[in-house]
Amino acid sequence: MTTTTAPAPLLEIDNISKYFGSVIALKDVSMFVRPGEVTCLLGDNGAGKSTLIKVLSGVHQPDEGTYRFEGAEMNLSSPRDALEYGIATVYQDLAMIPLMSVWRNFFLGSEPTKGFGPFKRFDAEYAKRTTKDELGKMGIDIRDPDQAVGTLSGGERQSVAIARAVHFGAKVLILDEPTAALGVKQAGVVLRYVVQAKQRGIGVIFITHNPHHAYPVGDHFVILKRGQVYGDYTKDELPLEQLIQMMAGGADLEALQHELERAAEEGDQAAENAAAGLEEEVEKLDELTEQRSEDGE
Amino acid sequence: MTTGTAPPPVTEHDERLRKVGRLSRLLSRPELGAVVGAVLVYLFFAVIAFDNNFVSWGSLSSILNAAAPLGILSAAVAMLMIAGEFDLSIGSIVGFAGMTIMVLVTSPDQGGFGWTLWPAILVALVFALAIGWFNGILVVTTKLPSFIVTLGTLFIFRGLTIALTRTITNRTQLGGLDEVSGYDLAQKVFASSITIGGGRFSIAILWWVLLVVVSTWVLLKMTWGNWIFGVGGDPNAARNVGVPVDKVRIALFMTTAFSAWLVAVIQAVQFTGADTLRGTGQEFQAIIAAVVGGTLLTGGYGSAVGAAFGAFIFAMVKQGIRITGVDGDWFQVFVGAVLVIAVIFNNYIRQKAVKK
């Protein structure tokens, strides 16, 4: 699968397993992302996506397997640790603080300062200017960096969060269902920034359960199922229809289809029976009326 | 995108930005409600209590003198509440710190330790900060609501104040601080006053102003301020971007404890003594002042200036009721009503600010 011309993976996990007590959350999961590529991580609810994100972003430590970043094996101890290496995670709903302004959000946790000693302060002008510039570079035209993030749409919020991660030197960007709660148009906005980030040479891990969002931006698809890798394909190996089928659970879907068909057939049969029964009734009724009229005469 | 139309000319001004007037910018400030409220309450009493000399230097000084201790507490409480936490134990810390000073300076023949004043003040500070740290550690490690944790420490430290003072000195009130070495300087620093136009303004007002200025500087200009708003707005989001959430919380619990210590020192020096029950109920008054000042109970929004005006309103109502000769029993009714009205008003303002 790996051609000799492809760049080395930026982040790679090999046979990662994670257990919670008796629960096997992940078993022998392997995947990688190269710079300037989007690896889509797909899976239905309960497939282990969340656990895998947490392992990738340093929240959980894997019980087995190796984690390699830029070729070196490492153990991440915290999200902060991951962030320092340039592994940034943008969470679905935890990305922004609604009551704070865009520029305060943008620099939260990494505030630029000026001045010395007790007068060392948050450089607001620089922060406002940079926020507007950085968002502009990603193609997001913010109206007023002073406006509260709560006034932005969901898609804009995700985009600001992505722009922030890119600004702070993310080499790997992990996006946790960035399009899940968005409308069609808004999801499109976010997907455009995913491509922008990729074009800047960032390795993107895009987690979603929507194959229609994954397929246009992805270079590489990893399908998780019941804590294991169910499939690992490049884009040219996998047409969209097949991806959708696999996402929905392939065989399960077929079984479901048969079941529905059978139910429909049975339904038809029942309808026929009912119709036949009705005809009989009508005939009986006809006969009865005929008899009556004969008796009456 | 691919059509031949030229890109819009680049202008300095964004055409989608409506010129927002000074007034509506002002409207989105958290302290606005309290400033307007303070003016209204002042006018109200100025009219109904005009004959009782409400509008005078003397009256203003007694309002500000009463507001100062509450204002000192509420500036710190506002910061803590912006970070989404409560501290119900500060009233008890006022009592504990005050008694610590008094027990240490009381002469050995009366059951004390016979220290001079300044070392006693310093030890009380260390104790107060330790209690604040303890509150903070308890909240971040147990992950219980700080309301419950500090409700517990409210009783623990009030109880300890009473029990230890009685065990050591066999009394619940200690006086005679003015005879202790070091009092003269302490009196100048914590309890002196200047007279302007017949009003005696206590130096506590200066401490109050200083604390509000520092708090405002921290909240709006410093990195820490950004963290405080972030922690209160959404602790998980803040943690995900690398804000040291627990450190911020612990530091703020120590700040409220510090403010309680300052009030304890000011009052002990001013009254030349302390009582084991000193500070009772002040935790709620400080929260009321902060909320009237526009601080959200749910965190993430508020200001120290607003809390100062909240404390001012509180003291004004108290003074107004006192000098108009209305039965003091009605004071609590007023305070409760002002609190509810303030919260309704704040909610309305905040919704306008977020969804403009």
HADDOCK unambig.tbl for C-alpha pairs under 7 A between the chains (distance, minus, plus):
assign (segid A and resid 79 and name CA) (segid B and resid 240 and name CA) 6.81 0.50 0.50
assign (segid A and resid 80 and name CA) (segid B and resid 242 and name CA) 5.71 0.50 0.50
assign (segid A and resid 94 and name CA) (segid B and resid 236 and name CA) 6.66 0.50 0.50
assign (segid A and resid 94 and name CA) (segid B and resid 237 and name CA) 4.84 0.50 0.50
assign (segid A and resid 95 and name CA) (segid B and resid 237 and name CA) 5.63 0.50 0.50
assign (segid A and resid 96 and name CA) (segid B and resid 237 and name CA) 6.33 0.50 0.50
assign (segid A and resid 97 and name CA) (segid B and resid 230 and name CA) 6.71 0.50 0.50
assign (segid A and resid 97 and name CA) (segid B and resid 233 and name CA) 5.64 0.50 0.50
assign (segid A and resid 97 and name CA) (segid B and resid 234 and name CA) 5.95 0.50 0.50
assign (segid A and resid 97 and name CA) (segid B and resid 237 and name CA) 6.98 0.50 0.50
assign (segid A and resid 99 and name CA) (segid B and resid 233 and name CA) 6.61 0.50 0.50
assign (segid A and resid 99 and name CA) (segid B and resid 300 and name CA) 6.67 0.50 0.50
assign (segid A and resid 104 and name CA) (segid B and resid 226 and name CA) 6.80 0.50 0.50
assign (segid A and resid 108 and name CA) (segid B and resid 226 and name CA) 6.56 0.50 0.50
assign (segid A and resid 108 and name CA) (segid B and resid 227 and name CA) 6.83 0.50 0.50
assign (segid A and resid 108 and name CA) (segid B and resid 241 and name CA) 6.82 0.50 0.50
assign (segid A and resid 109 and name CA) (segid B and resid 227 and name CA) 6.95 0.50 0.50
assign (segid A and resid 109 and name CA) (segid B and resid 241 and name CA) 5.57 0.50 0.50
assign (segid A and resid 109 and name CA) (segid B and resid 242 and name CA) 5.09 0.50 0.50
assign (segid A and resid 109 and name CA) (segid B and resid 243 and name CA) 4.71 0.50 0.50
assign (segid A and resid 111 and name CA) (segid B and resid 223 and name CA) 6.08 0.50 0.50
assign (segid A and resid 121 and name CA) (segid B and resid 221 and name CA) 5.48 0.50 0.50
assign (segid A and resid 121 and name CA) (segid B and resid 222 and name CA) 4.56 0.50 0.50
assign (segid A and resid 121 and name CA) (segid B and resid 223 and name CA) 6.45 0.50 0.50
assign (segid A and resid 122 and name CA) (segid B and resid 221 and name CA) 5.52 0.50 0.50
assign (segid A and resid 122 and name CA) (segid B and resid 222 and name CA) 4.95 0.50 0.50
assign (segid A and resid 122 and name CA) (segid B and resid 223 and name CA) 5.27 0.50 0.50
assign (segid A and resid 143 and name CA) (segid B and resid 14 and name CA) 6.83 0.50 0.50
assign (segid A and resid 143 and name CA) (segid B and resid 16 and name CA) 6.70 0.50 0.50
assign (segid A and resid 143 and name CA) (segid B and resid 17 and name CA) 6.41 0.50 0.50
assign (segid A and resid 148 and name CA) (segid B and resid 354 and name CA) 6.30 0.50 0.50
assign (segid A and resid 150 and name CA) (segid B and resid 354 and name CA) 6.20 0.50 0.50
assign (segid A and resid 151 and name CA) (segid B and resid 354 and name CA) 6.00 0.50 0.50
assign (segid A and resid 151 and name CA) (segid B and resid 355 and name CA) 5.92 0.50 0.50
